[in-house]
Amino acid sequence: MLVDVKVLVKGLGAAKVAAVIIVVALITKYVAAWLTQKIFKLTVTEGRMLFGLSASHAAATLAIILVGYNIIIGETATGEPIRLLDEDVLNGTILLILVSCGVGSFVTERAAKKLALQQDEHVPDAEQAGNAEKILITLAYAEIATDMVDLGVLLKPKKVTCRFTGCTLWMMRERFRMPQVRGRKYWRKPSRMAQLPTIL
């Protein structure tokens, strides 16, 4: 077992190291989440979600500390190894993992609930959202036109009505009517698919 509970009970060294590591780690994560929230103009709840998701320290932290713990830089007069990072730091890191994972889980859970409630309250009006959002479907190749409509259906928000618009390109050397005719021909089947009630 990596945690030596006796070291935590014997003296205040391990407890002090653990307290400093935990406080510094959580404060720096909170400041990083707060700065990201301000830079990207996110809501307070989204900022808390960022903090909760990034607060946890686990495998990478433990790996770094174990490398430092296993590096022996010398020996004492009694033959005890002098390690780059001692047992206090190792135990403090294990406590950091325990506390940060707990804090991250609780903060993320609370922020997720608030975000879900906010999204339910602010469902956009169907007509306004339909006017604002359109999905552009390429008609360059007839064989993938229906697949593109399927992809558009997957990308479409569930509570929003979106318009599917077909698009085709034409080269300068082509006559203008030919791409139009080809585009209309390619758009027949996908347009029937896009007009199904389950899609709209």
Secondary structure, DSSP 8 states (H G I E B T S, - for coil): ----HHHHHH-HHHHHHHHHHHHHHHHHHHHHHHHHHHHTT--HHHHHHHHHHHH---HHHHHHHHHHHH-EEEE-TTS-EEESS-HHHHHHHHHHHHHHHHHHHHHHHHHHHHHHHHHHHT---HHHHHHH-EEEEE-S-HHHHHHHHHHHHHHS-TTS--EEEEE----TTS-SHHHHHHHHHHHHHHHHHHTSTTT-
